[in-house]
Amino acid sequence: MRLPRHSLWDRLRRDDGPRYEFRREIMKLLVQLVVLSLILVATTGTACAAPVTRAEFEEWRGRFVADYRAAAQADNRAEPGATPWTAAQAFNTSLWAEGIADNALDELYAKHTLFPPDRAKYVTPAGVLLATAIQNSDFAGDGGSLPGEKLHKKLAKQSVEIVYTKAWDDGDRVDEFLRKSFKRAELKAPAGGKLQRDVYPFLVFHRVDGKLYLAAFSREFLEIINAITTMQIATQSRPDTRVPLTPSARAS
C-alpha cells in the first residue's frame, strides 16, 4: 500500500506543535530572502543583467554610423538662420538621452572638429577620428553591468553596460601607445564580464527597451584618438593640436 505524497508546503504547514512553529519561521525567512533579492534586482539593475552580445553591439554600431552620416550631410551651420545643432537630436537613435556622450559630440561640433572639413588638413579632426574608430570597432568582450555613478555623477541611479572594443587597424603602433598609456605589459581585454580601468578601451551603454544606447565615452576609448592624432602630428612635425574633452563629456 502506497502512502499519500505531500508537498513541501503541506509538510511545513502541518500542525504538529513546536515543529510547526519552527517550520513556519523558516518559511517566513525564505520568503523575506526572495523579496529582498527582487528588490535588489529592481533597484540596481545589475544582479541578473544579461551580458552584451556581439550582435547587440554591431546593431548599435550600425545605428551610430547611420546617425553620423546623416548628421554630417545635414550640417548647415554656415547657412543664415541655421537651426541650432545638438548631438542629442542628431544622434537620437544611438545615444542615450540621459547620458553624457552627447556632451562630447557637442564639444567637438562647437570646435568644428566633429565632421570632415571642407578642405583637407594635415591632421584628421578629432571627431572624424572618433567616428572612424567606432565604425571600425570590433566587439572585444562584455565588461558587465554596474551603477552609473561609479563612472560619472550624471549617470547616477541608472545601470550601465560596459563593452570592450578593439577600434583600430594599425595594430602595433596604436597597441604600443596604449600599453604605455595604461602602463601595461600587454593589451588584452579583461575576461569574466568585469570592468577594469586603464587596461583596455571600452564604451559605456544603457539599455532602453532591450536595445543598446551609448551613454559615455571612456577615457580609455579616447586614448585611441590621442594615439592616432599623436602619430599624425609626429609624421608632420607640427604642434600638438589635439582637442581634449572636458570631464563633463567623458566617463571618469
N, C-alpha and C positions, 0 to 999 in steps of 0.2 A: 504494500500500500504506500503510495507516494504522498508525502506531506505537502500541504499547500505552500507555494513560494510567496515570500513577502518582499516588497521593495524596501530599499534602504530607508525611505521616508516612513513606511509603515512600521519598520522596526524601531526607528528613532522616536516616533511619537507614541509607541506602545506604553501605556501607563503601568509602569512596574515600580513605583516608588522612587527612591533616591536615584536609581539608574536613569529613570526617565528625565528627571531634572538635569542630571549631568549631560545627557544626550541633547536635551533642548538647548542648553548653554553652548554646546559645541556647534550645533546648527546655527544659532544666532551669530556666533563668531565667524563662521564660514560665510554667512550672508553679508556681514559687515565687511569682510575682506573683499568679496566680489564687488560690492558697491564702491569701496574705496578705489579699487582698480579701475572701475569705469570712470570715476571722477578724475583720476589722474590722466587717463587717456583723453577725456574731453577737454581738460584744461591745458595740457601740454601739447597734445597732438603728436607726441613722439614715441609713445610706448609701443605702438604696433604699426608705425608708418612703413609702408612697403618701399623697398629700395627703388631708386630711379633706374630705369632700364635704358639701354642704348636707343631703342625705338622711340621712347618718350623724348629723349634729348634731341634726336635727329628731327623729330616732328617740330619741336620748339625752334631748333636752328633754322628750319625752313621758313617758319613764320617771321623770325627776326630778319633774315636776309630779304624776304619779300617786303617787310616794312621799311628797311633801309633803302632799298632800290626805289620804292615808291616815294619816300620822303626826299631823296636826292633829286628825283625828276620833278617833284612838285615845288622844290625850293624856289621861292620868288622874292626873296628879301630885297633884291636890287630894284624891284619894281615899286613905283609910287603907290602908297596906300596898301602895302602888303599886309596880310593878316599876321598878327604876332604868332611866332612859332613856338611850340612846346613839344618836347620829346614824348610826354605822356599822351598827347593826341596823335602824333605821327607814328608812334610805335604801340598803339593801343591793343594790338593783337599779340604782342610778345613781351611787353613789360608789365610788371605788377604795379597797379596804380598806387599802392601804399608803400612801395619800396623806395630805394634811393638810386637805382640805375638811371632813372630819368634825369636826376641831378647831374650825373656825369655827362650825359649826352647834351644836356642844356649848356653846360660849361663849354664843351667842345664846339657847339654850334655858335655860341657867343664869340668865341675866339677864331671863328672862320676855319676851323680845322676838322669839322665833322665829315664834310663831303669833299669829293675831289675838286681841286682848284681849277679855275678857268685856264690858267697857264701852268705848265709843268714847273715843279720846284725840285731843288736838289735833295730835299728830304721830304718823304711822304708824310702828309699831315697825320697827327696822332689819331684822329677819329677815323681816318681811312684805314690806318693800320689796325685799329681796334675792330672795325667791321670785317676786315680781311681775315684777321685772326679767328674771329667767330665763324666766318664762312668756311674756313679751312679746318676748324676744330674737329677733333675726334673724341668720342667718349672714352675716358680712361678709367672710370670706376665711380661707384657711389660712395659718398662721404658721410652718409647718414643724415638724420634729421635732428635738429636742435632748436632751442628757443632763440628767436631772432635777436633778443637783447644781448646775446653773447657776442654778436658781431657789430651791432650798431643800435643806438638808443631808439632810432626811428622805426626799427623793426620789432620793437618790444610787443609782447603779448600775442605774437604770432610765431608759428613754427616755420622753419625754412629748411630747404633741402640742399645738400652740398653735392656738387658734381665735379669730379676731377676731369680736366680736359687737356689733351695734347693739341696745341693750337698753332703749330708751326711746322714747316717742312725743311727748314735749313738746319737740320739736326744738330750737328756737332757744335757749331758756334753759339747757337742760342742755348743749347744744353750747358755749355761751359759757362756762359754768362749767368744762367740761373743757378747753377751749382755754387758759384762764387757768391752770388747774392744771398742765397739761402744758407750758405756755409755748410754744404753737404758734400759728402764724398761721391754720391751718386744721385741721379734724378729719377725717382721712382714713385708712382702713385701709391699711397698707403692702401693696404688691404683691410678688409673687415668692416667696411661701412663706418669708418670713424674719421672725424676731422682732426687733422694735424696741421699746425701752422708752419709757414716757412719751409715746406717740404716739396710741394708740387702745386702748379696753378689750378685754381678751381673757380667755378661760378656759383652764385647763390640764387636759389629759386624758391618760389612759393607755389603751391598747388591751388588752382581755382577750378572747381567742378572737374577735378581729376586731371587737369592739364597743367603743364609747367609754364610759369611766367617768370621772367628774370627779375630778381629782387635787388641784386647788387653785384658789382664787380669787386672781386677781392684784390688786395694789394699784390698777392701772388700772381694773379692773372695779368694785372697791369705791368708786371715786370717783363712780360713778353714784349710789350710795346716799347718799354725802355730799352730792352736788349736790341731790338731791330733798329730803333732810332739811333742808338749809340753806334752801332756798326755802320749805319749810313753816314753819320757825321764823321766817323773815323776815316772812311774812304774818301770823303770830300775835304778833309782838313778844314772844317768850318766850325764856328762856335756852336755850343750846345743850345739847341732851340726846342728842347722837349717841352711839352705842355703838361705840367703836373696837375693832378686833380686835387681839390681841396678835401679835407676829411668828410665833409657833408656829402661827397659824391662817390665815396668808396667804402667798402666794409673795412673796419679797423683791423 
